[in-house]
Amino acid sequence: MSFDGIVMSSLVYELANLLVNGRIEKVHQPENDEIILNIRKDSKNYKLLISASSSNPRIYVTNNTKANPNTPPMFCMLLRKHIQSGKILDIYQYSLDRVLCIDIQSLDELGVLSTKTLIIEIMGKHSNIILIDKNSNKIIDSVKRVPISVSSVRQILPGLEYNTPPSQDKMYPIHLSRENFIDFIYRCEKGKPVYKALYGNIIGLSPLLAREICFRANLEVDLIVGELDNTKIESLYISFEKFYENIIKKVYSPTVILDENESEIIGFSTIDILQYGKLPKKHYSSINELLEDFYITRDKIDRIKHKSIDLRKSVSVKLDRALNKFAKQKEELLEAEEREIFKIYGDLLTANLHKIEKKQTSVVLENFYSENLDKIKIALDPRLSPIQNAQRYYKKYNKLKNAYHLVSEQIIKTQEEIDYLENILISLENCTELSELEEIREELISEGYIKKSSSKIKKKEKEISSIPLHFISSDGYDIFVGKNNKQNDYLTLKLSNKDDIWMHTKNIPGSHVIIKNKNNQIPETTILEAAILAAYYSKARLSSNVPVDYTERKNVKKPNGAKPGMVIYDYYNTVYVTPEKTLINNFVKSK
């Protein structure tokens, strides 16, 4: 997003003031690429989260607690050996790059004080957490080892000397003179946008901040270097100089820029961002607070997405099989629906046995079932007698007749399975908590779609159930939306009363929606708002004019033996709505 060298600079400033001279009391490693240092300073406890996640690398002090594995990973044990009980001497940044260093003094195995440096490189997929010996500059180990087979440029392995990430020949911006700045501009590629020339050549600068410098210089965002005249170059330098003056003076204003619906983050920085005009912004008292707020949400989404991949793949495979099975059953049903012609063949052959000679391959007979007594050609097996040919057609007729009833029942069951599996995929999309993902996994195990993991998992002392979404309509009515089948059954069968309104997309997999009835006269506005929610949390999220059925809860029944989330209903009305995210974001969401 925007974790650039400038954000790192302000973060280092905050962390140094907060944690230097603190003592590391415990080291944990809740994820393969993440560690947490429990630090105590001035009678206060802090948890420093450090992640080398490929998608969300980050570092900040957190208030959240994460579960740890029963057996600590090897890197965690190594850190406990070298830095646990150690004192933090310094926290600093390498150049203006996204590299943070923590010097830690502790007793080695001989009881001698030594200094180790924990280096955190926030470099996207190349992010890493590296422990080195301060004096020898030798790598002790890292959370991600990088052998020569992975990188021929820079290896990260125990015993090797630590080298900082390649600088890419970028310029250090602090105290860059006007002459050097102008000379740099003249040397840039003429057809390149100015902001790209800035962030491509100046260390620590992101596209967001490069555009901000251009914006504050009153330059168009797409202005190319070749269109800069002396006046514009001077304006650009003044903007550039003022920007870095604030960085040097530690004048920070941590800011998040939101889209117009305040539902998604466009960007964040340690300074106030002006380039987005009137778009809503959220200001924070510290960059640490901003980072925790942003990354907790983003990391949770990514973890859920990653951990749901296997479930999604398994369900998709079974859905494809069910769809193929359904297609074959439809073909069998169509064939069975044509069975009457074989009975007619049998009847005509039986009535005309005297007209058929042995070893004939076909015969043309008058069809006494047609109004005009049309002629009909019937294929014969020359190896069979006329009566045997008639019996052959009767046998085929009876077989298809029995098959019709059997396949009709099978098609209903297969369609139910398709609906169920499609609903599971919708539930996986709706997951916002790991507990919801676990509920879906347990349901699929109980329904026999996936096998229970053979690995032993420590049971929680208390089962934590996920919570349905809760909205409040513009008329003040409570609206609940189930995000998976467990929640759907809970809403419909336990939470709701008989006079509440139940909603669901018509013949489309989706969530159960309940409107709590206050006075038996629910306004039409609330009905429409709840219908929009039902359509949005369904397979028809991206469709228009989605049919949504609604009825009183007393008209909804769950048949015996029905799969989770499956119900039947009658005495319903239907409304048509178009789900739009902008409308959903306008609803008041209660926690």
N, C-alpha and C positions, 0 to 999 in steps of 0.2 A: 504494500500500500504506500506508505510514506516514511518508513523507518530509515531515514537517511543519516548522514554523518552529523547534521545539525541537531536532529532529535537525540542522537547518541550523546552529543556534547552537553545538552541540557540535562539529560538523564544522569550522566557521569557527575555533573555538578550537584544534583540532588542526592545521589547515592553516596557520594563522598562525604557530604555534610551529615548524612543520616547514619552511615555505617562504619566509617573509619574509626579505629580504636575499639570496635566491637569485637566480640569473640564468637567463633563458630561453635555452637554447642552440639549440632547434629547435622548430618548430611543424609538426604533421602533421594531416591531416584524412582519417582512414580511411573515414568514412561521411559522407553528405551533411549529417547533423545532429550530427556528433561531431568534436571536436578533441582532440588530445593535446599537452600542453606538456612538452617535455623540460627539466627544471630541474636545475641543479647548485648545491649549497650545501654548504659545509664539506667539500669533496672527496667528496661523495656525489651520486649521480644519482637523480632522481625523475621519474616520469611521471604528470602530472596529467591524468586523463581528464575531459572535460567534454562531456556529451551533452544535446542539446535534443530528444531523441526524444519523440514524442507519447505513446508508451506507457511508456517507461522513462527519463524525464529524470533525470540524476544527475550527481554530481561526486565524485571521490575519487582518491587516489593509487593507482595500479595497478602490479602486477608483470607483467601480461600484455602481450604484444606483438601488434599487429594489422597485417595487410598493408595497405599504402597504395597508392592508385591510381598508375599510371605518370605521369599528369599531375595535379599538385596543383590542386584546385578554386580558383576565384577568391578565395573568402573566406580560404582558407589562404594564398594569395599575399599578400593584403592584411595578414593578421596578421604574416606574416614581415617585411613592410616596416615595420610600425609597432612591433611588440613583440619581435621576435627580437633577441637579445643584450641585451634590456632587463632592468633590475633590479626585483624585486618589492619595493615599498615598504610595502605594507599589504594585508591581507586582512580584510574586515569584512562584516557583515550589515546590510542595510537593515531597520531596526526589528527586529521578530521575524518578519519575513516570509521566504518562501523565495527570497530574492534575495541572492546573494553577489557581492561586488565585489572586484576585484583591481586595485590601483593599480600601474602599471608605468612606470618612468622609463627613457627611451631617447633616443638622438640622433635628431632629425628629419632631413629631407633637406638642411637647411642646416647641420647639425652642431650644432644648439642642443638642449640638454636640454629635453625636454618630458614631460609625464605623461599617459598614457592610462589609462582605466579599462575593464577587461574585466568586463562585467556578465553574470552567469548567472542567469536567471530560471527556477526550477523550478516551472512552473505547468501541469502536465499537457499537453494538446494545444496550449496557448499558450506552452510553454517556448521560450526563445530564448537566444542568445549574442550579446551586443551590445558593440561597441567604440565608446567615446566619447572625445572630447577632454576631459580633466579641467577645464581652465580655462574653455572656452567652453560645456561641457555639450552640445556638438553631437554627433550620431550620425555616426560615420565609416562604419560599415556593420554588418550583422548577418547571422547565418547564415540567418535567415528574415526576409525583408522583409515588412512588413505595411502595404499601401496602404489608402487610405480605402475601397476596394471590399470589403476584408476586414473592417476595423473602423473604424467612424465615431467611436469613442470615443478610440482611441489608435493612432496610426500610428508604425511603426518604419521610417524611411527615411533614407538618407544626407542630411546637411545639416539635418535637423530637430532641435529641442531634445529631449533625452531627458527623459521624464517617467516616474516610477515607476509600477508597476501600481496601479490604483485600490484604495484602502484598504477599500472597502465599509463605511466608518464603524465599523470594529471598534475595540475598546478595547485600549490597551497595558497588559499585565497587571502589569509590574514595578512594585513599590511602590504597588499599588492599595490604597487605605485601606479599612478595614472599613466605614466609612460609605458610601463610593462603591460598594463591592461589594454591600452590602445594598440600596442604592438601585437598583442595576442589576437585582438579582433581583426586586424589587417591580415593576419596569417590564417584565419579561419576560411573554410570552404565557402565561397560566395553564395552558392545555391542552398545552403543549409539554414533552417530556421534559427533565429538568434538564440532562443531558449535551449535548443538542442546543442548549439555550439557551447553554451555555458555549462550545462550539466555533463556534457561529454568530455570536457577538458578541465573541470575544476573539482577537486576532491571533496567529497562529502555532500555535494549538491544533488538534489533529486529533480526530476522534471517539474514537480509541483512548485518547488522553491525557485527554480530557474524561470518559470512562467511568472511567478510573483514578482521577481526582480524586474522583469520586462514590463509587467503591468504597472508597477510603481514608477517606471520611467516613461509611462504613457506610450508604450510601443504596442502595436498590434500583435496578437498572439502568434500569427503566422508570418510575421515580417522576417524576411531572409537577410542574411549578413550583407549581401551585395546591395541592399536598399538602405543601409545605414549611411547617413551623412555625418558630418562632424558634430552637428547639434545633437543628433540622436545618440551618437557615441558618447558625448559628454553627459547627456541625461542618463544613459545606461550606467556609466561609471559612477555617477552621483548616487543612483539607486543602489548599485552594488556596494559602494563604500558605506552607505548608511545601514544597509542590511547587516554587514559584518561588524559595524560599530556596535550594534545592539547585541550581537552574539558575543563580542569581546566583553561588553559590560554586563553580560548575563541578564539582559532585558528580555524576559520570556513571557509569552502569553499562550499557553497550550490551548489549541483550538481544534475542534472537529467540525468539518463542513458536511452538512446533510443535504439530501435531495429535497425537492419542494414539498414532499409528503412527510419528511422527517422520518423515513423508514429505512433508508440506506445511507451508509457513509460514503461520501465521495473522496474524502481525503482528510488527513490530519497533519498537524505540525506543531512545533514548539513556539511558533510565532502566530500572530493574528493573520489570517489569510483574507485578502481583500478582493482578489480577482473574480470571485463568484458573485459579486454584487449583492443582491438581496436574498440569496439563498440562506436558509436558516443555519445558524452556527451554535455550537455548544462550547462554552469556555470552562476550563478546569483550573483549579488552583495549583496543580503540579502536573508535570509530564508523566510522572509515575501513575497518578490517578487516571489520567487519560489512557495510558497504555493498558492498564489492568482492565478498565471498562471495555476497551475495544477488543483486546485479545481474548478475554474470557469468553465473550460471545462468539468470536470468530473461531477460536480453538475448539470450542464445544461443537460447533457446526461441522468443522473438519473432522473431528474425532468420530462423530456420529456417522458422517458420510463414509469414512474409511471403514468403520466397524460394521456398517450395513452392506458393504459390497458383496460379501459372501451370501448373506441372506437374500439380497436382491437378485443375485445370479441364480441361486437355487430356486427361488420362486419363479423367476422368468423362464428357466428351463422347464419347470413343471407346467407353467402356463402354456408354453409352446406345445408341449405334448398334449395337453388338454384341448387346445385349439385344433391340432391335427386330428385328434380323436373325434372331435365334434364334426369336423369336415367329412370324415369317413362315414360317420353315423348318419349325417345328412344325405350322403350319397346312397347309403343302404336304405334309408327311409324313402327316398324318391323312387328307388327301384321297387321297394315293397308296395308303394302306392300304385304301381302299375300292375299289380297282381291279378286284377279282374280279367285282363286279356287272356291269361293262361287258363282260367276257368272256362272262358268262352271257347278257347281252342279245344279244351277237353270235351265240352258239351257238343260242339260241332262235329268232332271226330267220332264221338260215341253215337251220335244220331246218323252218321253217314258211313258206318263201317263197311257197308256193302259196296260203297263207291271207291274204296281205297284198295289198291293192289299191294301185294307184298313188295318190299324193296324200293318203294317209291321214296324220293327225297323230299317231295313237297306235294301239296294238293291244294286246289282252288275250290272253295266251297261257298255256298250261299249262307250269309250271316243272318240267321232268323232273328237276331237280337236288334238289328238295325231296321229303321222304318222303311228304307227303300230296298231291303234285302240285298245289300251290297255284297259283292264278291270279296272274299278274303283269302289270302294265300297263307298256308300254314306249313312250316318246315317240319319234316319228318326224319326220324332216324331209321335208315333203311335196314338196320340190323334188328329192329323191333317190329312186332306185328302191329296192325292198326289199333287194337285194343290196348296194347302196351304203350303205344305212343300217346293215346288218350290218358292213360294212367300216369304217364310221365308228366304231362301238363298239370293234372290234378295235384300230383305230389309237389310240383314246383309252386303251385298256387297256395297250397296249405302251408308250405315252408315259409313263403313270403308273408302269409297272413299271420303266422306265429311270430315271424321276425318283426313285423310292423309293430305289434304290441310291445315286444321286448325292446326294440330299438327306441320306440317312443319314450319308454320309461328311462332308458339309458341316456337319451338326449337331455331329458330334464335334469338328471343327476350331473351330467357333464357340464351343462350350462350353469348349474349351481356352483360347481367346482371352479369354472372360469370366473364367475362373478366373485367368488370368494378370493381367489388368487389375485384378481385385479384389485380387489379391495385391500389386500395385504400390501400391494405395491403402492397404493395411495397412502396407506398408513405409514409406510416407510418414508414417503416424501414428507409427510406431516410431522415426523419425529423432530422434536426440539430438545429432548432429554434422553440421556443414556438409559434411564429407567424405562422409558417408553419402548426403546429398542429391545430391551431385555424382555418386556412383556410380549412383544411380537415373537421373539425367539421361543419363549416358553410355550406360546400358543401353537406355533408350528411344530414343536416337539410333541405336544399333547395330541395334535391332529395327525401325527405320523408323517409329516412332510419332510422333516429333517431329524437326524439322529442326535441324541443327547451326547454332549461332549464327554469323552472318556476321562478328560483331565479333572482332577479333584479341585473343586472350587469351594473356598471357605464360605459357609452360609452366613448371611447377615443375621444379627440377633433379632432384627425387626424388619419385616418386609415393607419396603417403601413402594407405594403405588403411585403411578403417575396421575396427573390431574387434568381433567378436560379443560378446554379453552372456555373462558367466561367473558362474555361481552355484555354491555348494557345498551339497549336500543335508545334511539333518540327520544322515545316516549317513556324511558325509565324502566323497561322490562328486562329481566335477566334472560340472557340467551346462552345456552351451553352447547358446545360443539365437541363431539368425540373425535379423538385423533387416531384411535385404533379400535379393534373389535372389543377389547376388554373395557375400554371407556364407553364404547357404544352400548354394550349390554348394561353397563352400570347406569348410564344416563336413562335409558329407556325402561329398564326393568326395576331399578331401585330408586334413583334420584327423583324421577318424575312422578307426578300425581295423575290420576285419571283424567282430570280436566285440563292438564297442560297440553300445549300444542306440540306435536311430533312432526318432524320434517325430514325428507330425504329426496335426493334427485331421482327422477322417474326412470327406472330401468337402467340406471347408471351407477357404477360403484362409487361410494362416497361415505361421508360421515353422517351419523345420526345427529339431529339438531333438536333441542328442546327449548321451547319458550315457556317460562314459568308464568302461569295464569294468576293474575291478581284479582280480577273481578268479572271473569267470564266474557269480557268484551275487549279482546286484544285488538288494538288499532291496526289498520291496514299498513301503515308505515312500518310498524314493527314486523308484521308478516313479511313484507318485502325485504326488509333488512336481514331477517333470519334466512330468507330464501337465498339471498345473495351469498350469505355465509355457507349455506348448504351447497350451493353451486361451486363456490370457490374451493371448498375442501372436498372436492370430488374429482373424478376423472375428466370432468367437463370444465375444468378451471380456465382453459384457454378458449372455450367456445362461447357462442352468443345465443340468446333466446333459449336458455337451458330450462327444461321443464322440472319443476320441483313440486312434489306432492306434499300436502299437509293435512293432518287430521287430528282429532283429539287422541290423547294417549290411550284411552280405553279401547280404541279401535285397532290397536297394534298388539299382535300376538307373536309369541315365539313357539314354533312347532316343536314337538318332542324330537330330540335327536338332531335338531338343526345346528349347523356350524356356528361358531361365535360370530356375533354381529348380524346374523341372519334372522329376519322377522317377516311376517306377512301383515297386511293391513287392508282395511276397506273403509267405505264412507268418507272418501277423501276429496279434496279440491286440488286443482293444479294452477300454479302461477308460472310465468315465464320471465326469467331474469337473465341479465348478462353480468357475470362476475368480473369486477375490475379491482385491481390491487389498490388503486387510489380510493375506491369506495371502502374497501376493507380497512385501510389505514385511518379512515375518518371515524370508524366505530370506536366507541370507548371500550377499552379492554381492561377488565378487572383482573387482579391477581389474587 
